[in-house]
Amino acid sequence: MRKILTFFITVFFVVSAQGASLINDTETEKFLTDLIAPLAQAANVPDGRMKVHIINSDDFNAFVMGGEDIYVYTGLLTQIKSPSALQAVIAHEMGHTIGGHMAQMSSRMEAELRRAMLIQALGVGLMVAGGNPSLGAGVVAGSSGVAQQSMLAFTRDEERIADDMGLKLLVSAKLDPDGFVQVLEQMGEMTSVLESKVNPNRINHPLTSERLNNVKAQIKKLDSEYVASNAPTKRQQEEFKLVQAKLIGYLDSPDRVAALFPNSDKSDAAVYARAIARMQAGKLEDARIGVQSLISDNPDNPYFYELLGDIDYQLGRYDDSIDAYEKSLSLQESAPQIETALALVLTERNKPNDKERAIELCKRSLLVQPAPLTYWVLARAYDDGRADWARAEYYHMIGDKKNATKYARLARKRLPSGSPEYTKSGDLVK
């Protein structure tokens, strides 16, 4: 059973969302939430409303939906060169939202599609009327190109505006505007060869060189007395390095980890990445030694204890794993993923009162961040009809309607009528 559960107990709880894998990780989410807090405040987003989502993808990208949901790709997190540059990316994406570009884009797309359909109708009419068939076919073939060109011009304009608005947002938040320069210079290094070979009118972004020049010009106009008083602190700089190391340790190959963090590198970030990579490779004792050295130097870092809990669980040291997770939770206010991990190990150890503690942890976690894994663990902890209800919720969250309905019906057969779980099960069979 431990082999099966090891897949779930790793720090990353992965769920599928519209074909993409979303990663839940307390350390990364808390770092990002803290980093973007000045931007949220400057954009008048109420406290606690801005939510961070991490997409497991190598793309150097991010986007904002609904003004309050920020999606950041792991490829961006692992490759970007500084937290200030990361803030600039988020500011740019928020610039789209502030400018209402998402709604405008939807409206513009609808209008262009309508236009394309009218042109296509004209082409069909020419053919049906017995006119020149090749003329009609040419109109049909060209209609999508007309709409595409118009949309590309539209998105290029919006990207320029988003840069300007993002820069203004950075300044309003008292952040470092040079973060924009850093990220555009990095993008230039990544795209300069490709951009030199493309028609600038055939891409949906302005050329990176154009964007960089524009941003530099805007920065020159800033008040000479401007001070970036909210620029990333030394603590945030260190947290940034640890988050990058963690993601690389989990997501990249052992060879890449070794290349980026050789044994000669004694920094906390390097030791962290190597320990995670070794755990992933099954070298658990070596990984444990690395984590213990981190804890010795950083006794108040909750995420090092979290990693120790992961390793000890895989070693079958349930008591030690539970102690490590409990210590991790004692060092931070809210950590739904770690609460779920602890609950899972408690259900596996199954000493007296372990399941009761697991249920308490799962309930607390679900109040903050409902997740499929938490319901799965809750089902293991319950010994009655509530287990069927928890399984139904689990299958509902992963999009398995058949099994969600199956277990919801089983729950309603076993649960007292009128109980909360009985009522919730009823919602799942409608």
C-alpha positions in Angstrom: 0.0 0.0 0.0 2.8 2.4 0.8 4.1 2.2 -2.8 0.7 3.3 -4.0 0.4 6.1 -1.5 3.9 7.4 -2.2 2.6 8.7 -5.5 0.1 10.9 -3.6 2.2 11.9 -0.7 4.8 13.9 -2.7 4.7 17.6 -2.1 2.9 18.1 -5.4 -0.8 17.2 -5.5 -1.6 17.2 -9.2 -5.1 17.6 -10.6 -6.2 18.0 -14.2 -7.9 21.2 -15.3 -9.1 21.5 -18.9 -6.3 19.3 -20.2 -3.5 21.0 -18.1 -2.0 19.7 -14.9 -2.3 22.0 -11.9 0.1 21.6 -9.1 -0.8 22.3 -5.5 2.2 23.2 -3.4 2.0 25.2 -0.2 5.5 26.6 -0.4 5.2 27.8 -4.0 1.7 29.2 -3.6 2.5 31.1 -0.4 5.7 32.6 -2.0 3.8 33.8 -5.1 0.8 35.1 -3.0 3.2 37.1 -0.9 5.2 38.3 -4.0 2.1 39.6 -5.8 0.4 41.1 -2.7 1.6 44.7 -3.5 0.3 44.3 -7.1 -3.1 43.1 -5.8 -3.3 46.0 -3.5 -2.4 48.5 -6.2 -5.0 47.0 -8.4 -7.6 47.4 -5.6 -8.2 43.6 -5.4 -9.6 42.9 -1.9 -7.3 41.0 0.5 -7.5 37.3 0.1 -9.2 37.4 -3.3 -6.2 37.0 -5.5 -5.6 33.2 -6.0 -2.5 31.6 -7.5 -2.6 28.5 -9.6 0.5 26.6 -10.8 0.4 24.9 -14.2 2.8 22.1 -14.8 4.2 23.1 -18.2 7.6 24.0 -19.6 6.1 27.1 -21.2 7.6 30.5 -20.2 4.1 31.9 -19.6 1.5 33.2 -17.2 -2.1 34.6 -17.5 -4.8 36.1 -15.4 -8.5 35.1 -15.5 -11.4 37.0 -14.0 -9.0 39.6 -12.5 -8.4 37.4 -9.4 -7.0 34.1 -10.6 -3.4 34.1 -11.6 -2.0 31.0 -13.5 1.7 30.7 -13.6 3.6 28.0 -15.6 6.4 26.0 -13.9 8.5 26.8 -17.0 8.3 30.5 -16.1 9.0 29.9 -12.4 12.1 27.8 -13.1 13.6 29.9 -15.8 12.9 33.5 -14.9 15.9 35.3 -13.4 14.6 37.3 -10.5 11.5 37.8 -8.4 11.3 41.4 -9.7 11.1 40.0 -13.2 8.3 37.6 -12.1 6.4 40.5 -10.6 6.7 42.3 -14.0 5.2 39.3 -15.8 2.2 39.2 -13.4 1.8 43.0 -13.7 1.7 42.7 -17.5 -1.0 40.0 -17.3 -3.0 42.0 -14.8 -2.6 44.9 -17.2 -4.7 42.9 -19.6 -7.5 42.5 -17.0 -7.4 46.1 -15.9 -7.7 47.2 -19.5 -10.6 44.9 -20.0 -8.8 43.2 -22.8 -10.3 39.8 -22.1 -13.8 41.1 -22.6 -12.7 43.2 -25.6 -11.0 40.2 -27.1 -14.2 38.1 -26.8 -16.3 40.8 -28.4 -13.7 41.4 -31.1 -13.4 37.7 -31.9 -17.2 37.5 -32.2 -17.3 40.5 -34.5 -14.4 39.1 -36.7 -16.0 35.7 -36.9 -19.3 37.3 -38.0 -17.4 39.2 -40.6 -15.6 36.0 -41.8 -19.0 34.2 -42.0 -20.5 37.0 -44.2 -17.5 36.8 -46.5 -17.9 33.0 -46.7 -21.6 33.4 -47.4 -20.7 35.7 -50.3 -18.3 33.1 -51.6 -20.9 30.3 -51.4 -23.4 32.6 -53.1 -21.1 33.2 -56.0 -20.6 29.5 -56.5 -24.3 28.6 -56.2 -25.2 31.4 -58.6 -23.1 29.9 -61.3 -20.4 32.5 -61.2 -16.7 31.8 -61.4 -16.1 28.8 -59.0 -12.5 29.7 -58.5 -13.5 33.2 -57.4 -15.9 31.9 -54.9 -13.4 29.4 -53.5 -10.8 32.1 -53.2 -13.1 34.3 -51.2 -13.9 31.4 -48.8 -10.2 30.5 -48.4 -9.2 34.1 -47.8 -12.0 35.0 -45.3 -10.2 33.3 -42.3 -7.0 35.2 -43.2 -8.8 38.5 -43.1 -10.1 37.8 -39.6 -6.8 36.4 -38.5 -4.9 39.5 -39.6 -7.3 41.8 -37.9 -7.1 39.8 -34.7 -3.3 39.7 -34.8 -3.2 43.5 -35.1 -5.7 43.8 -32.3 -3.7 41.5 -29.9 -0.4 43.4 -30.8 -2.1 46.6 -29.7 -3.4 45.1 -26.5 0.1 43.7 -25.7 1.6 47.2 -26.0 -1.1 48.6 -23.8 -0.7 45.7 -21.2 3.0 46.5 -21.0 2.2 50.2 -20.3 -0.5 49.4 -17.8 1.7 46.7 -16.2 4.5 49.1 -15.8 2.2 51.7 -14.2 0.9 49.0 -11.9 4.4 48.2 -10.8 5.2 51.8 -10.1 1.9 52.3 -8.2 2.8 49.2 -6.1 6.3 50.7 -5.4 8.0 47.8 -7.1 11.1 47.7 -9.2 10.3 48.7 -12.8 13.6 47.2 -14.0 11.9 43.8 -13.5 10.2 44.6 -16.9 13.6 45.2 -18.5 15.0 42.0 -17.0 12.2 39.8 -18.3 12.1 41.4 -21.8 15.8 41.0 -22.1 15.5 37.4 -21.2 12.7 36.9 -23.7 14.9 38.6 -26.3 17.6 36.1 -25.7 15.1 33.3 -26.1 13.3 34.6 -29.2 15.7 36.9 -31.1 16.7 34.3 -33.7 13.1 33.4 -34.4 11.8 37.0 -34.5 14.5 38.0 -37.0 12.9 35.6 -39.5 9.2 36.4 -39.0 6.9 39.0 -40.5 6.0 41.3 -37.5 2.5 41.6 -38.9 2.0 37.8 -38.6 2.5 37.4 -34.9 0.2 38.2 -32.0 2.9 40.1 -29.9 4.9 43.1 -30.8 8.6 42.2 -31.4 10.4 41.8 -28.1 12.9 44.5 -29.1 10.1 47.0 -29.7 8.6 46.2 -26.3 11.9 46.5 -24.6 12.6 49.9 -26.1 9.1 51.1 -25.2 9.5 50.0 -21.6 12.9 51.6 -21.3 11.5 54.9 -22.6 8.6 54.8 -20.1 11.1 54.1 -17.2 13.1 57.1 -18.2 10.1 59.3 -17.7 9.7 58.2 -14.0 10.2 60.8 -11.3 13.9 60.9 -10.4 12.9 60.5 -6.7 11.0 57.3 -7.3 11.9 54.6 -4.7 10.9 51.0 -5.1 10.1 50.6 -1.4 8.2 47.3 -1.9 10.9 45.6 -4.0 11.5 42.0 -3.1 13.3 41.7 0.3 16.3 39.6 1.0 14.0 36.9 2.5 11.9 36.9 -0.7 15.1 36.6 -2.8 16.0 33.5 -0.8 12.5 32.0 -1.0 12.6 32.5 -4.7 15.8 30.5 -5.0 14.3 27.7 -2.8 11.1 27.6 -4.9 13.0 27.3 -8.1 15.2 24.6 -6.7 12.2 22.7 -5.4 10.4 22.8 -8.8 13.6 21.7 -10.6 14.2 18.9 -8.1 10.7 17.5 -8.6 10.2 18.2 -12.3 13.5 17.9 -14.0 15.8 14.9 -14.8 18.5 13.9 -12.3 21.1 14.9 -14.9 19.7 18.4 -15.2 19.5 18.7 -11.4 23.2 17.6 -11.1 24.2 20.1 -13.8 22.4 23.0 -12.2 23.2 22.1 -8.6 26.6 20.2 -8.5 27.8 18.8 -5.2 30.3 21.6 -4.9 27.3 24.0 -4.5 26.6 24.1 -0.7 23.8 26.7 -0.8 20.5 25.8 0.7 18.8 25.9 -2.7 21.3 23.4 -4.1 21.0 21.0 -1.1 17.2 21.3 -1.4 17.2 20.4 -5.1 19.6 17.5 -4.7 17.6 16.1 -1.7 14.4 16.2 -3.7 16.0 14.6 -6.7 17.5 11.9 -4.6 14.2 11.2 -3.0 12.6 11.0 -6.4 15.3 8.5 -7.5 14.7 6.3 -4.4 17.9 7.3 -2.7 16.0 8.0 0.5 18.7 7.8 3.1 20.9 10.2 1.1 18.0 12.5 0.7 17.3 12.4 4.4 20.8 13.4 5.2 20.5 16.4 3.0 17.2 17.5 4.6 18.6 17.1 8.1 21.5 19.4 7.2 19.0 22.0 6.0 16.9 21.7 9.1 20.0 22.1 11.3 20.8 25.4 9.6 17.2 26.5 9.2 15.2 25.1 12.2 12.2 27.4 11.5 11.6 26.5 7.8 8.4 24.5 7.7 9.0 23.2 4.2 12.2 21.4 5.1 10.2 19.5 7.8 7.5 18.8 5.1 10.2 17.2 2.9 11.5 15.2 5.9 7.9 14.0 6.5 7.7 12.8 2.8 11.0 10.9 3.0 10.3 9.3 6.4 6.9 8.2 5.2 8.5 6.5 2.2 11.0 4.9 4.5 8.1 3.4 6.5 9.0 5.5 9.6 5.4 6.6 10.2 6.1 8.0 13.7 8.9 10.2 12.4 6.9 11.3 9.4 4.0 12.4 11.5 6.3 14.3 13.9 7.9 16.1 10.9 4.6 17.1 9.5 3.3 18.2 12.8 6.4 20.4 13.2 5.8 21.8 9.7 2.2 22.7 10.6 3.3 24.3 13.9 5.5 26.8 11.9 2.8 28.1 9.6 -0.8 29.2 9.9 -2.5 27.3 7.0 -1.2 24.6 4.8 -4.0 22.4 3.3 -1.7 20.2 1.4 0.5 19.4 4.4 -2.6 18.8 6.5 -3.8 16.3 3.9 -0.3 14.6 3.8 -0.3 14.2 7.6 -3.9 12.9 7.5 -2.9 10.3 4.9 0.1 9.0 7.0 -2.2 8.9 10.1 -4.7 6.7 8.2 -1.8 4.4 7.2 -0.3 4.1 10.7 -3.8 3.6 12.2 -3.0 3.8 15.8 -5.8 4.7 18.3 -7.2 8.1 17.6 -5.2 8.4 14.4 -8.3 8.3 12.2 -10.1 10.9 14.3 -7.1 13.3 13.9 -7.0 12.6 10.2 -10.7 13.5 9.9 -10.1 16.7 11.7 -7.2 17.6 9.5 -9.1 16.8 6.3 -12.1 18.9 7.4 -9.8 21.8 8.1 -8.1 21.4 4.8 -11.3 21.3 2.9 -12.6 24.5 4.4 -9.6 26.3 2.9 -8.9 24.5 -0.3 -11.1 21.6 -1.5 -9.0 19.0 -3.3 -9.7 15.5 -4.6 -6.9 13.9 -2.6 -8.3 15.3 0.7 -11.6 13.6 0.0 -9.8 10.4 -0.9 -8.0 10.4 2.4 -11.2 11.3 4.2 -12.8 8.2 2.7 -10.0 6.1 4.2 -10.5 7.7 7.6 -14.3 7.1 7.8 -15.7 3.7 8.7 -19.4 4.3 7.7 -21.5 5.8 5.0 -19.6 9.0 5.2 -16.7 7.1 3.4 -19.0 6.6 0.4 -19.9 10.3 0.5 -16.2 11.2 0.5 -15.5 8.9 -2.4 -18.4 10.4 -4.3 -16.9 13.9 -3.7 -13.5 12.7 -4.8 -14.9 11.3 -8.1 -17.0 14.4 -8.6 -13.9 16.6 -8.4 -11.9 14.5 -10.9 -14.8 14.5 -13.3 -15.8 10.9 -13.0 -19.6 11.3 -13.0 -20.4 7.6 -13.1 -18.5 6.7 -10.0 -19.5 10.0 -8.2 -23.2 9.0 -8.8 -22.5 5.4 -7.7 -21.0 6.3 -4.4 -23.4 9.1 -3.7 -26.3 6.6 -4.0 -24.5 4.1 -1.7 -24.0 6.9 0.8 -27.7 7.8 0.8 -28.5 4.2 1.5 -26.2 4.0 4.5 -26.4 7.5 6.0 -29.2 8.8 8.3 -31.7 10.9 6.4 -31.1 14.6 7.0 -27.4 14.3 7.9 -25.1 16.8 6.2 -23.4 14.1 4.2 -26.8 12.6 3.2 -27.8 16.0 1.8 -24.5 16.6 0.0 -24.7 13.1 -1.5 -28.2 14.0 -2.9 -26.7 17.0 -4.6 -24.3 14.7 -6.4 -26.9 12.4 -7.9 -29.0 15.2 -9.4 
